[in-house]
């Protein structure tokens, strides 16, 4: 394994997105770190101290010793490679490991004898050792477990969450050998106050990660189904939940659209792993069906609330999550498109996403501001950005025509008394 002192080891982070960038910045406080991303535009922006994800401030980027590159020759012969590339699903909801395999091909050509390759990307158990390991072997000509070593430390990033940052959360680590696990314990422990859980082995760590978001998905799906039932019976979902929360062990989840690159994706990795091992998953996929179907359910309900004919609808929020510019797997976009298919005219506003990206990814020209836009028949609050949460009765009423409909999907405007000229619909 080379036996070098940990502090002398140099590190390459592969992928500088929501996971890789904050990790690289923290590690760069103690180590020689180079951050690599295949996107020249991304690395150019970061070198200019601009982070479109909002994870790192200009000041943080300016003051960091982190080196940033999109040139593979800059990361030849590193002691440790940490891979943080995305692992989405394809159109058939099957794991898409293409970015991960491309990273393995690249690292295989760059690493040296004794290198440790750590994966943070979400995968199903077995991928690190049975797929990534052989790919690295084939490209490098080296032998896994002898000439180079594997590790796994699942990412637990929560975009937009200033409390549970990578330097404050517990990190799970696992290595191919006891010595690698020890080394990863020291490495990650150096940035988070030694809050480390050493898993029994790599597959255990992979399994732990893939069930974390699946559990959350199932809990939200249950509340979404409760909301569907409440809407049929005339009860307020939010009032029911408020009452239920008074029980000491009630799990506090709220209904809504479930998108993004984790909760909406990871359960498919778990179900895939389950199926290839001969078990037909029921609860996991039931939760996915409910959450994936929420956009269609809401579009039908909203359409029924509107009087006959083509209506002008304003969607407030396009990103998958509040106060985060990430557009991946946006269910707000799904809702907007579902309403479009029903014949309505849709306009979208979002104060935090990149307008060019919204146009490229979803085809929406974002409204630049909300002044003098009281020509809408319906306004849908689909993402609880701070801006929208601060709206009062006057602002909400100014967005719609008389007898216009305000749709509050996130419970942002509970308690706000709207004028009698405005109708309200809540999830």
N, C-alpha and C positions, 0 to 999 in steps of 0.2 A: 504493500500500500504506500510505499514511499517513506512513511514514518516522519514526514515533515511536521514542524511545529505549526499548529493551527493558524496563528497570527501571521505566519509567513506565506500561507497559501493564497493564491490569487483566484478570483472568482469571475465567471461570466454568467450573466443572466440572459436567457434567451426568451425574448418577448417583453416588450415594455408597455403593457397595457395596464388595466386596473390592478392586476396582481403583481406583475413584474416590476413596475416602476417604484411603488412604495417599498417593496422588498429591497430593491437595488439601492435606493437612497439610504435605507437604514443600515444595510451591510457596509455601505461605503464609508460609514462613520468609523468603522474598525478595520476594514480590509481594503485591499487593492481590488476594485470592482470595475468591470466594464459591462455596460448594458448594451445588448444587441437587439435590433429589431429589423425585420426584412423591409419595412416601409421606410423609404428614404425621406418621405414627407414627415413621418412621425419623428424620426431622429433629428431632422432639420429643425422642426418646431421645438423639440426639447433642448437642443443646443442653443436655441434663441430664447430659452427660459419660458417657453409657452407650453402648457399642458392642457390640451382640449378636454381631457377627462375630468379636470378639476381636482385631481388627487393631490398634485403638488403645486405650491405657490411659486411665483417667479423668484421670490427671495430664496426659497428652499433649493430650487434648481441652480440658482446663481452661486450659492454658497457651498454646494456639494462638491466633493472630490470625485464623484461618479463620472467616469468617461462614457460617452455615448457614441455608438457607431452602427452603421448598416453594412460595414465591410467585414466579411468573415475572416480575412487574414489578420485582423486586429485581435482576434480571440483564439489564436492558435496556441496549443500547449498549456491551457489553463489547468490548475489543479482540481477545480470544482466547476461544473456546469450545472446551473439550475434552470430547468425548462418550465416556462410558465405560459405556454401557448394555449389558445382556446381549443376545447374539445366539444364541438356542437353535435347536433344530430342532423341526418340528411332528411330528404322529403318523406322517406318511409319511416321516420322516427327511429332509425338505427344509428348507433354510434358512428360518428365521422372522425376517424383518427388520422386524417390526411395531414393536418398541420403538425401533429405529434410525430408522425413518421418522417415528414420532411425535416423536422428539427433533429431527429435521430440521424438521418442521413448526413446533415450538415455537421453535427457534433462528432460523428464517427470519423469524419475527415480531419477534424481539428484537434481532438483530444490526444493526450500522450499516455504512455504507459503509467499506470497508477492513478489516473484521473478518476474522480467520483462524479457520476451523473445523477443528479437529483431531479425528480419529477414532482411538480406541484399541481399539474393539470388534473382535473377530475377524470377518472377512468373507472372501469369495472375491475374487480380483483383479478389479477393475473396479467394485466396489460404490461406493467413495468418489466416483469421478469420474462414473460413468455412472448411478448411482441416487441417491446422496445429493446430489450437485451439482445436478441438475435439480430435485430436491425443494426444496432451499434456494432455488433461483432462482424457482420457481413461488410459493413462500410470501412471499418477500421482494420480488420484483420487481426484484432486482439480477442482474447478470451474473457468473457464475463465471469466475474468472481475470482479471476486470477490476475489478469492484466489490467482490468478496470473494474469498478464497483458501482453498483446501483443503490439508489436511495429513493425514498418517497416521503414527502412532507406536504400533505394536502393543504391547498390554500383555503383560507377562511375569510377572505375579504368581503366586506359588506359596503359597497359603494354608497357614498353619502353619509356614512356613519362615522362621526368624529370620535366616538367613544371606543369602539372595538377595532382599533387600528392594529397593524401587524406588530407593533412594538408593545402592545398591551394584552394581546390575546394569548391563550395557551396554544402552543404548536404541537401537533402530533408528528413524530418522526419515526422512521424505520429504515434500517440499512440491510444490505445483503449479508453483512457479517456483523458480529458484535462490535468490532472496532469501528466500522462505518457508522453504526448507530450512535456510538459514543461521540464520534467526531461531529455528527449532525446535531447531537444534543448540545455540544459546546458551541457550534456555529450559530444555531438559531437562538440558543440561550443567551448569547452575547447581546442580542437586540431586544429581548423581551423580559429581562429580569429573571432568566432561567425558568420560565414557566413552560416546561417541556413535559410531554407525555411520550415515553418510548413505547411504541406498540410492539407486540410480540414478534411480528414479522411484516413484510411489505404488504402482503395480501390483506392482513388485518387492518392496516392503515388505509388501504384503498377502499375496503368495505365500509369502514367507519365514515369516510368522506361521502361515499355515494348514498348512504342512508340518511345523512344529516339533512340535506335539502329535500329528500323524498318525504321525510317525516313532516317537515314544514308544509310541503305541498298538500299532503293528506289532511293536515289540520285546517288549512285554508279551504280546501275542497269541502270539508264538512260544514264549515260556516257558510260557504257559498250555497250549499244545498239547503241549509237552514233558511237562508235569505230567500231562496226560491219558494220554499214552503210558506214563509211569512207573507210574501207578496200575494200568494194565492188566497190567504186567509184574512188579509187586511190588517195584519199586525205590523208594527214598525220593528224591523230587524234590529236597529240600533237600540231601541228601548228594551227589547228582549235581552240583548247582550249586556246592556247596562245593569239590568237586574241580575243576570246570571253571574256577572263578575263579582258580586258580593260574596260568593262562595269562595273559601280560601284556596281551593285547589282547582278552580276553573281556569282553563288555558285561554289566555286572552288573545284571540285572533279576530280579524275583521274581514268582512266580505270584500271582494274586488277582483280586478283583473290581475292575473298572475303571468307575467312575462319574464323577460331577462334571459340571461345566459346560464343561470344556476338552477333555480327552483323549477323553471319550465323545461329543463333539459335533463338534469341528473336522474330523475325517476326513470327515464327511458334507458339509461345505462344500467340501473339496478334491475329493471325488468328484463333487459337483454341478457344480463348475467344469469338471472333466475332461469330464463327459458333454456339457455344453452346447457344448464345443469339439470334440466328435466323437471323444473317446477313451474307451473303456470301461475303467475302472479295475479291476484284478484284485487286486493285493496289498493295496491300501488297504481295500477292502470285505471281503476275506477276513479281515483282522485284526479288523475291526469285528464280523463274524459270530461269530468265536471269542469275543471279549470280551463281546459282548452275550449270548452263549449260556451264559456261565459259571454264572450263577445257576441255570439249569435243570439243567445238568450236575451241579452240586454238590448240588442238591436230590435228584436221582435217586440219587447215590452215598450221600448221608447216609441217605436213606430205606432203602436196601438194608442199611446197617449196623445199622439199628434192627430189633428183632424185630417180629413182626406186631402190628398194632393201632394205635390212636390213642395218640400219645406227647406228653408235655409237653416242649417245647423252649424253651430260653432263648437268645436271640440277644444276644450282647455286642457292641454297636456298631451304630449306625444311620446316622451321618453317612457321607459318601462317602470321607472321608479321616481319618487319625489326627490327633487333637488339634485338630480343626477342627469347628465346629458346623454347617457347611454341609450341608444335606439334599438339595440339588438332584441329581436323577438318581442316587439312592442304590441301588446294586446289592445292598446288605444288605437293603433293603426288598423288592427283587425276590426274593431268596432266601427271606426270611420268608414272602412271599405264595405262592411256589411250594410250600413245605412245608405251608402252610395248605391249599392245594388238594389236597394228598395226604392230608388228613384230620387233621393234627396240630394241637395247641394251641400257639400261639406267644406267648411274652412277650418283651419287648424292654427292654434296659437300655442307657443311654448317658449318661455323666456330663457330657458337654460340650454336648449339643444342648438347645434350648429345648423343654420338654415340650409346651407349647401348640402349637408349630409341628409337632412330630411327630404330634400328634393331628389337626391340621388337614390336613396334607399327606398322611399315610399311614394315619391312623386308628388308630395305636397309642397305648395308654396306657402310658407308660414306667414301669417299676418304679422306685420312689424309692431303694431300696437293695438290697443283696444279702445282707442278714442273714436267717437262718432261711428260706432258700429251697431247702433240699435235697430238693425234691420233683420235680426235673427228671430226665427220662430222658436228656436230651442237652443239652449246653451248646456253643454254637458261638461261637468267637472270630473275628469277621469283620472287626473294625477294631482296629488295634494302638494304641489309646489308651494313654497312659503308665500309667494305672490298671491296665489289664489286663496290660500287660507286666510289672508288678511282682508279679503273682500267683505264689504258690509252690504246692507240691504240696498242702499242707493246705487252702489256700483253694479250689483247683480241685476237690479231692475233696469239699469241704463243699457244693458247689453241686449235686451229683448224687446220685441213689440208688445203692445197691449195684448193680454191673454197669452203671452209667451210662456214657454215651459223651461224651468230650471231643473236640470237633472243632476243630483248630487250623489255620485257613485262612491265617494270616499267619506261621507259624513262630515265634510269640511264646514258646511254651513248650517249645521244643527243649531237650533236656538236663535237663528236669525229670523226675524219676522219679516216676511216679504209683503209688499203691497198686494191688495186684493186683485190688482190687474195682472198679477204674475202667478202662474201655477207652479207647483213643486212636485217632483218625483224623486224618491230616495230608494236606494237599494236595500 
